[in-house]
Amino acid sequence: MKEQQSVYSCVVDSDSSDGKRMVLSEGFYFVLVTNGTALVEDSYRKYALEKYDLLILTPSITVAFDTADTGFSMICVYIEPAYFDTLPDGQPMYNQLVRFLGSYTLPVLRLDSAGYAYLKQTLDLFLAGCPDSYCLNREGIGRHLCSFLLLQVANILHQDSEHTSVSVRRSGEVFRNFKKLLVEHYRTHHHISFYAGRLNISTTYLSRIVKRVTGRTVYFHVSEILCAEARRLLGCTDLDIKEIADRLGFSDQSAFGKFFLKKTGVSPLKFRLRKTE
């Protein structure tokens, strides 16, 4: 894996994975499938990936590569969120991703052969790294390469949806900062007043922005990430239901049970029993 400050790149294939389930989370990832097929899963559904597919992940998304065929390979570039925020061309790309974040659909884009070849050339530059002879300008080269990648991806997203503006909009910036806060604090803060206060805006303004950008309410976004984590804890840990309720910031087990039943149609206990069957 090549490293440039807070940017990492690697090639992953069916041989190097050793059959382990690879999880990507808490960062910006740009994944280009170069051969074969694989299944990738988020908290909601599974997606089939194949050559020419580009998968884009933001820090609020966690995915696991479930299965891959023997010929599968992909190039993956990771950008640390704090470093991403210093890149001037990050926001235009993020604005293009809003339609996916609002619908809780993974951004998986099928590229044509020309678009695939063009993007792969850029990703190959990440893999090659900066020669030692360029040590004086290594940081600047890395930043410009990241910006070039982000502009390429923004253009791909724009072509995929012509109705989305590439301009930097205040609403997109507010929504991105809201999502960052949500990922950090959803376990302890479930109310819009906390997020509006941290953003120094009114609850009415935050509600209007989130609704305009995604078509969903602030509570919907809070409840979706809470429910996804609840399903993970119920299905993948031995924590009892009261412990899960406490960990997710509910006043008691009963309040958690009512929330989970409303979101999923089953009680936490029934959900856990189904997962173990």
N, C-alpha and C positions, 0 to 999 in steps of 0.2 A: 504494500500500500504506500502510495506517495503522499507526502505531507507538505502543505504550504500554509503556514500559520494555522488557522482553524479550518482548513479545507483538506479533505482526504479523498482519495480516489482508489478504486481497486477493480479488478476483474473477478467475478464470482462465476464458477461453473459447477457442474454436477460432481466433478472429481474433487475439487477443493472444499466443498461443503461437508464432506464426510457423512452425508445423510442427516446432518443436524438441521433442526428447524431454525432458519435465520429470521431474526426479528429486527426491524428497522423502526426507530422511534426517536422522538425529541430532537429533531433537526430537519433541515431542508435536504432532501435527497432527490437526485435526478438519476433515474435508472433506465438505461437503454438496453433492451433485449437484443442480443446479437446472434443468437441461435437457439433452436429448440423451443420448448414450451414449459410453462410452470403455472401452478396455481398460487395466488396470493390472497390472503384473507385479512380483512379488517374486522371491526366489532360487529359489522352488519351483514356482510356477505362475502362470497368468494368471487375472484376474477381470474379468467384464463389469460395468461400473457404469452405472446409469441414474438418471433423476430419482427422488427420494425415498430414494436410498441415502446412508447415512452411513458414511464410512471413518475409522477411528481408528488412528493410528500412534503407536508409542512409540519412544524413541531407538534401540532395538536393531533396528528394522525399516527397511529401505530399499526403496522402490518406485519404479518408473518408469512414467509414463503412455505407453503404447506407441502407441496410435492413438485418435483421437477423431473423431466425425462433425462436420459443419460447423456444427451447431447446439448443440454441447456447451458447457456452462458450469457452473462450480462456485464455491462460496465456501470459502476455506481460511483457517483460523486456526491459527497456529503459536505454541506456548509453549516458550520455552527451558527445557531440563531443570533448570538451576540455579534458575530462577525458579519452575518448577512445584513443586520441593521445598519452597518456602517457603509454598505455599498449603495451608491446613489441610484443604481438601476434595479434595485430589489423591489421597490414599491410598484413600478409599472407591471412587473411580472405578477406580483401578488394580487394586484387588482384584477388580473385576468383569471385568477384562480377562485375568485369569490363565488362564482356560480356553482362550483363543485363543493365548496365548504358549506354553502347554504343548503345544498340538497343531500349532504352526507354521502356523496358518491366519489369514489376514488378517481383522481385525474389520470386516466389511462387514455393515451392518444395514439392512434395508428398513423404512422408517418408513411409518406410515399418514398420510393427508392431514392429520389434526389434529396429530400429532406432528411432521410435517415443517414445518407452518406455525409451530408454537410454537418449534421450534429455529431456524428461519430468522429469526424476529424477534430472537432473541438475537444471532445472527451478524451481522445487519444493524447492531446497535448497535456491534459491533467495527469494522465498515466505516465507520460515521459518525464514529467518534472522539469525543473529549471536547471540547466547545466551549471556546474560549479563556477565556470568562467563568468557567469552573470550574477555573481553573489552581490555585487553592489546594487543591482536593480531588482533583486529577487522579489522583494515585497511589492513593488510597483507592478511588476509583470504579473504576479499572482492576482492582484486586485483587478487589473484590466482584463485578465483572462476570465475571472469570475463574472465581471460585468458583461463581457462578451457573451458568455453562456446564458446569463439571465435575459439579455436582450433577444438572443436567439429563441429561447423558450417562450418569452412574451410574444414574439412574432408567431410562433407555432400555435399558441393558445388563441391569439387574435384571429388567425386564419380559420381555426376550428369554430370560432363563434364571432362572426363579423359584427354582431350587435354590441359587443363589449368594447368600451372605449379604452385606449391605451394610456390616456392621460392620467396623471396623478390626481386623485380626487380626495377631498377631505373625508368623505364618507368611507372610502376604502381604508384610509389610514386609521380612522377611529375603530372600524371593525377589526382590523388586524391587531390593534393594541388591546381591544376587548378580548379577542381570542387568546392572546398571550397571557393576559391576566387570568382568564378562565382556566387555562391549563395549569397555572400555578396555584390557584386558590379554590377550585371547585369543591374540594373535600370539606372546606371549612366555611365557605361563603356561598349561599344559595340565592341571595337576593340582589336585585338590580341596583339597589342603593349603594352597595359596596363598590361595584364596578364603576358606576357613574362617579362616585366620590373619588376613586383612584384616578380616573381620567379627567377630573375637574370639569365635568359637564353635568347637566341636569339629567334626571332619570327619564324625563320626557324626550330629551334630545337623543339619548342613547337608544331608547326604545324605538324611536322613529328611524334612526340610522340603521340599526340591525334589521328592522322590518323592511326597509327600502332595499338594502343590499342583498338580503337572503330570502325575503318573503316569510321569515319565521320570527317569532318573538324571542326576547332575551331568555325567558324562562324555558322555551323549547331547547335552546342551546345548552343551558345549564342542566336541564333534566336529561338530555341525550348523553352528555359526557358522564353524568352520575350513573345513569343506567348501564352504560357500557362498562364502567369500572365495577359496578355491582355484579354484572354477569360474569366478569372475569374472576372476581374474588369468590363468587359462589361456585364457579366451575373448576377453578384451578388452585384453590387453597383449602386448608382445613379449618379456617377461621369459622367460629360459630356465627349465627345470624346477628346476635347482639353485638359481637365484636365488629362485624362489617358495618352495622348501623352506626356504631360509634366512630369508626374510621372515616365514614363518609359524611359525618357531621349532622346526623339526624338526632332529634331530641330523645328518641327511644326506639325500641325495636318495632313497636306498633306503627309509628309514623313511617319508618322505612318500609314495612310490609305493605302499607296502603299505597305508598309511592310506587313500589315495584309492581304491585298488582295492577295498578292503573296503567303503567307503561307497557307491561308485557302480557297482561291477561292471566298470569299465574302468580302464585305466592312464591316468595323466595325459597321456601322448603320444597315445593313441588318442582321448581326450576332445578334445584340441586339434585333432587332424586332422578329427574329425567336425564341429567348429565352423567349420572353414575350408572344408568341402566345400560 
